[in-house]
Amino acid sequence: MREIRRGFFTTNGDGTFTDVTKKAGLLNNDGKGLAVVLADAEQRGWPDIFIANDTQRNFLYLNNRDGTFRDGSYHKRRGIQRRRQAGAE
């Protein structure tokens, strides 16, 4: 089975793209990346990245406004998953 490569790419303006995952501070081999949402989590006018997982923790990357991101998962309590049992209230 072929490995699926995850990454963050920027356009070169000529129909090609460059992988800037590491440079942007997004290199992370944890999690599966079940779903990705871009939203302004801090309401500063810049898109942040939320990566949802099911059996592993979630990740929230906050935009530094310079093309890089920082892991804000624990700061904003987005990396913590609470387990609920069926029928629990």
C-alpha positions in Angstrom: 0.0 0.0 0.0 1.3 3.4 -0.9 1.9 5.9 1.9 -0.3 9.0 1.8 1.8 12.1 2.1 0.4 15.0 4.2 1.7 18.5 3.7 1.2 22.2 3.4 1.9 23.6 0.0 2.2 27.1 -1.5 1.8 28.0 -5.1 4.7 29.1 -7.2 2.5 31.0 -9.6 3.4 28.8 -12.6 1.2 25.7 -12.0 3.6 24.1 -9.6 3.7 24.0 -5.8 6.3 23.9 -3.1 6.0 21.9 0.2 6.5 24.4 3.0 5.2 22.1 5.8 8.3 22.2 7.9 9.1 25.9 7.3 5.5 26.8 8.3 5.8 24.9 11.6 3.2 22.2 10.6 5.5 19.1 10.5 3.7 16.6 12.7 3.6 12.8 12.3 1.0 12.4 15.1 -2.6 11.9 14.3 -4.2 10.9 11.0 -5.7 14.2 9.9 -9.2 12.9 9.6 -10.6 16.4 8.8 -9.1 19.9 8.4 -10.8 23.2 9.0 -9.5 26.7 8.3 -11.1 29.2 10.6 -10.1 32.3 12.5 -10.0 30.7 16.0 -8.5 33.7 17.7 -10.7 36.3 15.8 -7.6 38.2 14.6 -8.4 38.2 10.9 -6.0 35.4 10.0 -6.9 31.8 9.2 -5.9 29.2 11.8 -5.8 25.4 11.1 -7.8 22.8 13.1 -7.0 19.2 12.4 -9.5 16.7 13.8 -8.8 13.1 14.6 -11.0 10.3 16.0 -8.8 8.0 18.1 -5.9 10.5 18.6 -5.7 14.1 19.8 -6.8 17.0 17.7 -4.5 19.8 16.7 -5.0 23.6 16.5 -2.3 25.6 14.7 -2.5 29.3 15.3 -1.4 31.7 12.5 1.7 33.8 13.4 0.8 36.2 10.5 4.2 35.5 8.9 3.6 32.3 7.0 4.2 30.1 10.0 2.0 28.5 12.6 2.4 27.5 16.3 0.7 24.6 18.0 -2.0 26.1 20.2 -3.7 22.8 20.9 -3.3 22.8 24.6 -3.4 26.6 25.0 -6.9 26.7 23.6 -7.8 23.3 25.0 -8.5 22.0 21.5 -6.1 19.0 21.7 -7.9 17.5 24.6 -10.6 14.9 23.8 -13.1 13.9 26.3 -14.3 10.3 26.0 -18.1 9.9 26.4 -19.8 6.6 26.9 -23.1 5.8 25.2 -25.9 6.9 27.4 -23.7 9.1 29.6 -25.0 12.6 30.4 
